[in-house]
Amino acid sequence: MILRRLDPDEHGRTRKLWEEVFADDTKAFLDYYYYIKTRDNEIYAVEEDGGICSMLQLNPYMVKVEEQEFPSAYIIAVATRKEYRSRGYMGALLRTSLKDMYNRGIPFTFLMPAAEAIYTPYDFRYIYSQHRGALLQGDGGMQWKKSEGGGAWPEVKAAELETAKGRTGAVFSDAGLWDAEELSRFFENYFADQFQVCTVRDSAYYQTMILEQQSEKGGVRLVRQDGALKGFYAYAKEEGLEIREPLFLPGYEEDFRISAEELAGQPGKSGQKEITVNACPPGYAADKKPLIMARIVSLRKLLSALKVSEEESVDCSFAVIDPLITENSRVWSLTSRKGETGLHVGEAEDSEGVLPVAELTELIFGRVSPEELTGREGVILTERLVGELEKIIKLTRVCFNEIV
């Protein structure tokens, strides 16, 4: 067995394995992926019998954590040929890539799991759940599907939709690569502050999004009024219309519905009766599904990005157990004086408790409280340490809607 990181000019050799394991992906999508994404990504591979039998790809993203920006990596295309499975190749690829990411100072890595159970043994935990909704075609046009709790957005009659369209004068069109800078500014001006953790949405990010959606017979749909951008969303039509992450200014929700209805077509005339809307605003959601798991890589980097209220002071220490990245396994000290919002991260000799790295991940991202952790195996927390950890502002406002 040979495990190594491939040279960039070897990346194309992995396409055959992708096609074999992920057979549902189209040629158009893979043409896009192997032309655009593999230009600057990293691919780790296991070679046996003269060929590539297992791989793991790291797609680079800049991520914002509170007020800081860091490099990160989206793990994707973890695949092994059927006849080479159950030999530990995936674990070996993960361990090797995690060590390399640690050496580059990456705070955490993330992925969209095929199954949660595959990655929990490697200390990945969910950090982001996506709101999902649906638009249903009815007599009065597109209506939001009722939520599981029985609530629903008010129905909008066709006449009211026309009134809204006439009132705003909205115009719909697909974005070109030249629109990417404007999309980036729009997100930064109106939406970036909503999130503590998200990918950095620069113009290159949106150029890639446009190309990706086009590879799936879709695009990025713009809504403008008097030439000014008022909202946009990504859509694909590969297997019916599917919408992702609608971002609109207040008052333009109706225009989003009209735009979606226009793309769906009319029922009975090859039109679509239901449209899935992923990453929709919470008030429109019919459900919420865990989507993205993360794994701490450089704990020092991540702890240094956390915040506390300037009215609080923090002074605590705890041991972390990390079986894969042993550099994280040490006694950490966190301090912050009143009037400060940042944490000072250091090392200590005396520990007030013990936290496995997986449980620490859930704590930092607000999936569990310090008190909820106290009964878990491997966790030791004193009452005072629980109180100190509660003062740290958790990273609960996370946004990761990337596909690849």
Secondary structure, 3 states (H helix, E strand, C coil): CEEEECCHHHHHHHHHHHHHHCCCCCHHHHHHHHHHHHHCCEEEEEEECCEEEEEEEEEEEEEEECCEEEEEEEEEEEEECHHHCCCCHHHHHHHHHHHHHHHCCCCEEEECCCCHHHHHHHCCEEEEEEEEEEEEEECCEEEECCCCCCCCCCCCCHHHHHHHHHHHCEEEEECCHHHHHHHHHHHHHHCHHHCCEEECCCHHHHHHHHHHHHHCCCEEEEEEECCEEEEEEEEECCCCCEEEEEEECCCCHHHHHHHHHHHHCCCCCCCCCEEEEECCCHHHCCEEEEEEEEEECCHHHHHHHCEECCCCCEEEEEEEECCCCHHHCCEEEEEECCCCCECEEEECCCCCEEEEHHHHHHHHCCCCCHHHHCCCCCCEECHHHHHHHHCEECCCCEECCCCC
